[in-house]
Amino acid sequence: MTVETKLPYNKEYITDYSKKRNEPNWFQDIRLEAYDIAESMPLPKIEKTRINNWNFTNFKHDVSGDAITSFEELPEKIRTLLGDKDSAKNIIIIRNNTVAFTKLSPELSDQGVIFEDLFTALSNHEDLVKKYFMKDAVKLDENKFTATHAALLNSGIFLYVPKNVKIEEPIQVVFWQEDKEAALFNHVLIVADEHSDLTYVENYVSDNDDDQSVANIVSEVFALDGAKISYGAVDNFSKGTTTYVNRRGVAYNDAVLDWALGQMNDGNTLSENETFLMGHNALSHAKAVSIGRGEQSQNFTAKITHFGKGSEGYILQHGVMKDRAASIFNGIGKIEDGASKSNAEQESRILMLSQGSRGDANPILLIDEDDVMAGHAASVGRVDPLQLYYLMSRGISKEEAERLIIHGFLDPVVREIPIETVQKQLREVIEGKVN
Amino acid sequence: MAGSTLEIRDLHVEIDGKEILKGVDLTIKGGEFHAVMGPNGTGKSTLASAIMGHPRYEVTKGTILLDGEDVLEMEVDERAQAGLFLAMQYPSEVTGITNSDFLRSAINAKREEGDEIPLMKFIKEMDSTMDLLEIDKNMAQRYLNEGFSGGEKKRNEILQLMMLEPAIAILDEIDSGLDIDALKIVSDGINKMRNDAFGCLIITHYQRLLNYITPDYVHVMMQGRIVKSGGPELAKRLEAEGYEWIKEELGIEDETVGQN
């Protein structure tokens, strides 16, 4: 059975929505163009994952949320993400696609750092947004989801760090879908200008086990020459949310773009994380962990494409599958002709805890240049009964032993994550999913 | 306190359908140190694994009772909770779990919820026990047994033994892979455990461990059974004369479990 894929909104609705937000004409034009593309494209065929019975059309598009005056109003699930109140110096909380709380330290704004929601940026920094929005990283017509994303975009963040500005404090955004049916069409646009340095952390949270919704997220991240970006994410949508997330990065000469992704959604998820190493000596680490549980089906692609000479890409992903969860992990290292002296390495490991769970790791190397290094490792396995026996022989119950083994399986990735906040958040979320 | 009693009666054990133990009888009481000796392939390690509940070993006949409770009815963790401990010949490596987290989980597993060992107390106890066993301090934060040398793994087993303080411990070939200095250190640790409440079953095919840990009883295993028992003097004689005299005495040609 194929479910409805036609969007439940028409062009008139999109025009009105855009007008209501006073968007510039070029932006409205993109939406309308994207709408046509979305309507004409079929659902992409995803190898080994059936998505044609996923919910892509049942959601509420135009929602809003109240401002937050104090963190005490926030549910526990959100508060644990924020750490203690004073430690969060630079943060935006988006509640039902509405900016509910925002804080940027004066030192950063004095240095010219821009950190605001995308709609504000469209009026305050239109040229900057226009220069980068869906041009060099993610294209409108890449697939039905990217087109739908642009047509229905209803949330977004813009972060710009000027030349030579180095920020030590993480910049954090929490996307909180308080409304259980609210769809999130969210766009994150990050530009680190030459020789700047930034750490960005995002959290996606919803609480809709029974209500259906959709999240369609595109991140475009640019590390200009010599810039360094650490990008951390903990995705934590509930069972009812179907997620398409495309995190795309472009790294120019000598730039570093590191990803640390905790892919902890409970609903069906299609995730792409791709980095273009455009410049010479550009470097990227793509680290990801995930836990699948219940009936959820997920498909993760981590891809690094090398254009620049001497560029280095390292993919490391570990996943644990419980219950009847199914996941595909694709790791793709692609080295283009001319990217000599490049190195593409990847490792994907999957641990299956139950008979009913399924996992698959596909390591792929595509190399069009001779003078390169490349390597891959992949494994899919079950819990070693002798490990379980050993732990239990010390009085540890089977459940506790499995809990330790899951934490342990993910820990080599978690402990490598350079952002402490993300490490802490991840351990919390993992703990929540293991029990 | 008199300690616990482990009673093994007519124990038959198979692995992959092949019978390895063919009727073992043995009783270990608190305060007693027993040594089970014998050449390779006679079923000594099978005995240790069967008592602890190793998943590959199937008990086909016989009983194991701990203070009258049926051990064979217990899950592996329940056996440990009841007071059994096995220092393994080949301990598993577990990535991602630090030695220290593992040990703390094991200690807390024996305590009531809400009565977990305070972190500082745990660290202090672990530090001092590690000192005693001359274990490098960074081992606490390394992943459990991962990349440990043979000797480090053995010391780590004894570290767990000393921290968990079981009623009855089984030491499976704890001396293999240890040089003489390490053997002395490990033996000192085990001797410190000696008291009226602690029973110990030492499995070895070398007499040399028994130079440092004096057993009260010595048993010789051949063809999956205990064929001879005696006091510490039996071990001495085995060291001096080997196993041939026992085989002659009992008319055994091949001591391994393959024949019958």
Interface residues (C-beta under 8 A of the other chain):
Chain A: D384 P385 L386 Q387 Y389 Y390 L391 M392 S393 R394 G395 I396 S397 K398 E400 A401 L404 I405 H407 G408 F409 L410 D411 P412
Chain B: M52 G53 H54 P55 E75 V76 D77 R79 A80 Q81 F85 L86 M88 P91 S92 V94 T95 G96 I97 D101 F102 S105 A106 A109 K110 Y143 L144 Q160 L164
